[in-house]
Protein backbone atom coordinates (compact mmCIF):
# COMPACT_ATOMS: atom_id res chain seq x y z
CA UNK A 1 0.00 0.00 0.00
CA UNK A 2 1.62 3.22 -1.17
CA UNK A 3 1.84 6.04 1.35
CA UNK A 4 3.39 9.44 1.96
CA UNK A 5 4.43 10.75 5.35
CA UNK A 6 4.39 14.49 6.05
CA UNK A 7 4.63 16.75 9.09
CA UNK A 8 3.43 20.22 10.05
CA UNK A 9 5.01 21.74 13.18
CA UNK A 10 5.96 18.22 14.27
CA UNK A 11 2.40 16.92 13.91
CA UNK A 12 3.05 13.93 11.62
CA UNK A 13 0.63 12.18 9.30
CA UNK A 14 0.36 9.34 6.80
CA UNK A 15 -1.55 9.90 3.57
CA UNK A 16 -2.96 7.07 1.47
CA UNK A 17 -5.23 7.25 -1.55
CA UNK A 18 -8.68 5.67 -1.47
CA UNK A 19 -7.71 3.37 -4.36
CA UNK A 20 -5.04 1.83 -2.08
CA UNK A 21 -7.48 1.12 0.74
CA UNK A 22 -10.39 -0.61 -1.03
CA UNK A 23 -11.87 -3.31 1.20
CA UNK A 24 -9.81 -2.23 4.21
CA UNK A 25 -11.28 -1.16 7.56
CA UNK A 26 -9.87 2.36 7.80
CA UNK A 27 -10.10 2.64 11.59
CA UNK A 28 -8.07 -0.56 11.97
CA UNK A 29 -5.62 0.55 9.29
CA UNK A 30 -5.10 3.88 11.09
CA UNK A 31 -4.18 2.12 14.34
CA UNK A 32 -1.78 -0.17 12.50
CA UNK A 33 0.09 2.37 10.37
CA UNK A 34 0.23 5.05 13.10
CA UNK A 35 1.80 2.73 15.68
CA UNK A 36 5.26 4.09 16.53
CA UNK A 37 6.91 0.68 16.91
CA UNK A 38 4.93 -1.76 14.76
CA UNK A 39 3.77 0.60 12.01
CA UNK A 40 5.08 3.64 10.17
CA UNK A 41 4.37 5.94 13.10
CA UNK A 42 2.17 9.05 13.00
CA UNK A 43 -0.42 11.12 14.84
CA UNK A 44 -3.05 10.34 12.22
CA UNK A 45 -3.98 8.78 8.88
CA UNK A 46 -5.54 10.75 6.02
CA UNK A 47 -7.26 9.10 3.07
CA UNK A 48 -7.54 11.02 -0.21
CA UNK A 49 -10.83 10.62 -2.05
CA UNK A 50 -10.88 12.07 -5.57
CA UNK A 51 -13.97 13.79 -6.94
CA UNK A 52 -14.40 15.40 -10.34
CA UNK A 53 -14.14 18.99 -9.08
CA UNK A 54 -12.44 18.67 -5.68
CA UNK A 55 -10.45 16.42 -3.36
CA UNK A 56 -11.81 15.09 -0.08
CA UNK A 57 -9.82 14.41 3.10
CA UNK A 58 -10.87 11.68 5.52
CA UNK A 59 -8.99 11.85 8.82
CA UNK A 60 -8.41 9.13 11.41
CA UNK A 61 -6.60 9.63 14.72
CA UNK A 62 -3.89 7.21 15.77
CA UNK A 63 -6.41 5.36 17.97
CA UNK A 64 -8.61 4.70 14.92
CA UNK A 65 -11.28 7.27 15.73
CA UNK A 66 -12.64 9.40 12.90
CA UNK A 67 -12.12 13.18 13.26
CA UNK A 68 -14.03 15.84 11.35
CA UNK A 69 -11.09 18.21 10.93
CA UNK A 70 -7.36 18.63 11.54
CA UNK A 71 -5.68 21.94 10.70
CA UNK A 72 -2.09 20.68 10.52
CA UNK A 73 -3.28 17.57 8.73
CA UNK A 74 -5.14 19.61 6.14
CA UNK A 75 -2.01 21.62 5.33
CA UNK A 76 -0.10 18.37 4.76
CA UNK A 77 -3.00 17.04 2.67
CA UNK A 78 -2.95 20.20 0.53
CA UNK A 79 0.79 19.87 -0.03
CA UNK A 80 0.30 16.27 -1.13
CA UNK A 81 -2.49 16.96 -3.62
CA UNK A 82 -0.73 20.02 -5.07
CA UNK A 83 2.22 17.77 -5.87
CA UNK A 84 0.37 14.63 -6.99
CA UNK A 85 -2.64 16.22 -8.72
CA UNK A 86 -0.54 19.00 -10.30
CA UNK A 87 -2.90 21.69 -9.05
CA UNK A 88 -1.94 25.05 -10.55
CA UNK A 89 -4.40 27.28 -8.67
CA UNK A 90 -2.99 29.04 -5.62
CA UNK A 91 -6.39 29.07 -3.88
CA UNK A 92 -8.94 26.25 -3.96
CA UNK A 93 -11.38 24.31 -1.77
CA UNK A 94 -10.91 20.97 -0.03
CA UNK A 95 -13.72 18.87 1.43
CA UNK A 96 -13.51 17.44 4.96
CA UNK A 97 -16.15 15.83 7.19
CA UNK A 98 -16.50 19.30 8.79
CA UNK A 99 -17.26 20.90 5.42
CA UNK A 100 -15.30 22.69 2.70
CA UNK A 101 -12.22 24.73 3.58
CA UNK A 102 -10.57 27.32 1.36
CA UNK A 103 -6.80 26.91 1.24
CA UNK A 104 -4.05 29.06 -0.25
CA UNK A 105 -0.59 27.86 -1.27
CA UNK A 106 1.76 30.73 -0.41
CA UNK A 107 4.97 28.99 -1.41
CA UNK A 108 5.64 25.50 -2.75
CA UNK A 109 8.64 23.24 -3.29
CA UNK A 110 8.92 19.46 -3.41
CA UNK A 111 10.16 19.30 0.20
CA UNK A 112 8.37 22.19 1.95
CA UNK A 113 5.27 24.28 1.26
CA UNK A 114 3.78 27.20 3.17
CA UNK A 115 0.01 26.98 3.27
CA UNK A 116 -2.80 29.10 4.69
CA UNK A 117 -6.29 27.84 5.61
CA UNK A 118 -9.42 29.88 6.04
CA UNK A 119 -10.67 28.09 9.16
CA UNK A 120 -13.97 29.97 9.34
CA UNK A 121 -15.52 30.98 12.64
CA UNK A 122 -14.94 29.53 16.08
CA UNK A 123 -18.31 28.17 17.18
CA UNK A 124 -19.86 27.43 20.58
CA UNK A 125 -19.55 23.94 22.01
CA UNK A 126 -22.97 22.43 21.36
CA UNK A 127 -23.27 20.37 24.55
CA UNK A 128 -22.73 23.14 27.12
CA UNK A 129 -24.68 26.37 27.59
CA UNK A 130 -21.65 28.22 28.99
CA UNK A 131 -18.20 28.52 27.40
CA UNK A 132 -16.40 29.08 30.70
CA UNK A 133 -15.77 25.96 32.75
CA UNK A 134 -13.94 25.10 35.97
CA UNK A 135 -12.25 21.73 36.02
CA UNK A 136 -11.29 20.18 39.34
CA UNK A 137 -8.51 17.60 39.33
CA UNK A 138 -7.56 16.47 42.82
CA UNK A 139 -7.42 19.58 45.01
CA UNK A 140 -6.77 21.99 42.12
CA UNK A 141 -9.29 23.87 40.01
CA UNK A 142 -8.37 24.75 36.42
CA UNK A 143 -10.30 27.53 34.63
CA UNK A 144 -10.89 27.05 30.92
CA UNK A 145 -12.99 27.86 27.89
CA UNK A 146 -14.55 25.31 25.56
CA UNK A 147 -15.29 26.06 21.88
CA UNK A 148 -15.63 24.25 18.57
CA UNK A 149 -13.13 24.69 15.72
CA UNK A 150 -14.44 21.91 13.50
CA UNK A 151 -13.65 19.69 16.50
CA UNK A 152 -14.14 20.50 20.22
CA UNK A 153 -11.35 22.30 22.08
CA UNK A 154 -10.81 23.16 25.72
CA UNK A 155 -8.41 26.06 26.32
CA UNK A 156 -6.89 25.90 29.81
CA UNK A 157 -5.15 28.91 31.36
CA UNK A 158 -2.41 26.89 32.95
CA UNK A 159 1.11 25.79 31.98
CA UNK A 160 2.03 22.29 33.26
CA UNK A 161 5.29 20.51 32.60
CA UNK A 162 5.18 17.55 30.23
CA UNK A 163 4.78 15.00 33.02
CA UNK A 164 1.80 16.87 34.43
CA UNK A 165 0.38 17.35 30.92
CA UNK A 166 0.42 13.58 30.39
CA UNK A 167 -1.40 13.17 33.70
CA UNK A 168 -3.94 15.98 33.24
CA UNK A 169 -4.60 15.54 29.51
CA UNK A 170 -6.61 12.30 29.52
CA UNK A 171 -8.56 13.32 32.64
CA UNK A 172 -9.66 16.61 31.09
CA UNK A 173 -10.26 14.97 27.68
CA UNK A 174 -12.71 12.53 29.23
CA UNK A 175 -14.41 14.91 31.68
CA UNK A 176 -18.10 13.98 31.95
CA UNK A 177 -19.18 17.33 30.54
CA UNK A 178 -17.61 16.52 27.18
CA UNK A 179 -19.79 13.72 25.83
CA UNK A 180 -17.56 13.08 22.78
CA UNK A 181 -14.29 13.89 24.50
CA UNK A 182 -12.36 17.11 23.94
CA UNK A 183 -8.94 18.30 22.76
CA UNK A 184 -7.08 20.02 25.60
CA UNK A 185 -4.86 23.07 25.03
CA UNK A 186 -2.63 24.50 27.76
CA UNK A 187 -1.63 28.09 27.03
CA UNK A 188 0.66 30.82 28.38
CA UNK A 189 0.62 34.37 26.98
CA UNK A 190 4.08 35.83 26.35
CA UNK A 191 2.95 39.08 24.70
CA UNK A 192 0.02 40.39 22.66
CA UNK A 193 1.54 38.70 19.60
CA UNK A 194 3.05 35.52 21.07
CA UNK A 195 1.65 32.53 22.95
CA UNK A 196 3.16 29.20 23.95
CA UNK A 197 0.86 26.20 23.64
CA UNK A 198 0.87 22.45 24.18
CA UNK A 199 -2.00 20.16 23.23
CA UNK A 200 -3.34 16.84 24.44
CA UNK A 201 -5.29 15.65 21.39
CA UNK A 202 -8.42 13.55 21.65
CA UNK A 203 -7.57 10.21 20.07
CA UNK A 204 -3.83 10.89 19.74
CA UNK A 205 -2.51 12.02 23.13
CA UNK A 206 0.27 14.57 23.62
CA UNK A 207 1.34 15.87 20.20
CA UNK A 208 3.97 18.38 19.10
CA UNK A 209 1.36 20.78 17.70
CA UNK A 210 -2.34 21.11 16.82
CA UNK A 211 -3.61 23.50 14.17
CA UNK A 212 -7.26 23.65 15.24
CA UNK A 213 -6.05 23.95 18.84
CA UNK A 214 -3.90 26.95 17.92
CA UNK A 215 -6.89 28.60 16.23
CA UNK A 216 -9.26 27.88 19.12
CA UNK A 217 -6.73 29.14 21.68
CA UNK A 218 -5.97 32.34 19.76
CA UNK A 219 -9.68 33.10 19.40
CA UNK A 220 -10.38 32.52 23.10
CA UNK A 221 -7.40 34.64 24.18
CA UNK A 222 -8.33 37.44 21.79
CA UNK A 223 -11.90 37.49 23.11
CA UNK A 224 -10.44 37.84 26.61
CA UNK A 225 -8.33 40.82 25.38
CA UNK A 226 -5.11 39.00 26.23
CA UNK A 227 -3.63 39.09 22.70
CA UNK A 228 -3.98 41.00 19.45
CA UNK A 229 -5.41 39.86 16.13
CA UNK A 230 -2.11 38.64 14.63
CA UNK A 231 -0.34 36.08 16.78
CA UNK A 232 2.41 33.46 16.69
CA UNK A 233 1.71 30.30 18.67
CA UNK A 234 4.85 28.45 19.70
CA UNK A 235 4.16 24.73 19.96
CA UNK A 236 6.83 22.15 20.91
CA UNK A 237 7.10 21.10 17.25
CA UNK A 238 7.24 24.57 15.70
CA UNK A 239 5.45 27.87 15.20
CA UNK A 240 1.96 28.43 13.84
CA UNK A 241 0.62 31.79 12.73
CA UNK A 242 -3.02 32.70 13.40
CA UNK A 243 -4.77 35.82 12.15
CA UNK A 244 -8.13 36.87 13.56
CA UNK A 245 -10.40 39.08 11.44
CA UNK A 246 -13.56 39.74 13.44
CA UNK A 247 -14.81 36.17 13.96
CA UNK A 248 -12.91 34.61 11.06
CA UNK A 249 -9.69 32.67 11.71
CA UNK A 250 -6.80 32.03 9.32
CA UNK A 251 -4.10 29.44 10.05
CA UNK A 252 -0.71 29.57 8.31
CA UNK A 253 2.31 27.30 8.56
CA UNK A 254 4.65 24.95 6.74
CA UNK A 255 3.96 21.41 5.57
CA UNK A 256 6.96 19.16 4.97
CA UNK A 257 7.28 15.91 3.01
CA UNK A 258 9.23 13.30 5.00
CA UNK A 259 9.00 10.08 2.98
CA UNK A 260 7.19 8.14 0.28
CA UNK A 261 7.03 4.35 0.44
CA UNK A 262 5.08 1.10 0.61
CA UNK A 263 3.34 -0.23 3.70
CA UNK A 264 3.31 -4.03 3.84
CA UNK A 265 -0.03 -5.08 5.30
CA UNK A 266 -0.68 -8.59 6.54
CA UNK A 267 -3.48 -10.34 4.65
Secondary structure as GFF3:
##gff-version 3
##sequence-region A 1 267
A	DSSP	beta_strand	2	8	.	.	.	ID=ss1
A	DSSP	beta_strand	11	17	.	.	.	ID=ss2
A	DSSP	three_ten_helix	18	20	.	.	.	ID=ss3
A	DSSP	alpha_helix	26	34	.	.	.	ID=ss4
A	DSSP	beta_strand	44	50	.	.	.	ID=ss5
A	DSSP	beta_strand	55	61	.	.	.	ID=ss6
A	DSSP	beta_strand	66	67	.	.	.	ID=ss7
A	DSSP	alpha_helix	71	84	.	.	.	ID=ss8
A	DSSP	beta_strand	91	96	.	.	.	ID=ss9
A	DSSP	beta_strand	99	108	.	.	.	ID=ss10
A	DSSP	beta_strand	112	121	.	.	.	ID=ss11
A	DSSP	beta_strand	123	124	.	.	.	ID=ss12
A	DSSP	beta_strand	132	137	.	.	.	ID=ss13
A	DSSP	beta_strand	140	148	.	.	.	ID=ss14
A	DSSP	beta_strand	152	156	.	.	.	ID=ss15
A	DSSP	alpha_helix	162	173	.	.	.	ID=ss16
A	DSSP	beta_strand	183	191	.	.	.	ID=ss17
A	DSSP	beta_strand	194	201	.	.	.	ID=ss18
A	DSSP	beta_strand	205	207	.	.	.	ID=ss19
A	DSSP	alpha_helix	211	223	.	.	.	ID=ss20
A	DSSP	beta_strand	230	235	.	.	.	ID=ss21
A	DSSP	beta_strand	238	245	.	.	.	ID=ss22
A	DSSP	beta_strand	248	262	.	.	.	ID=ss23
###
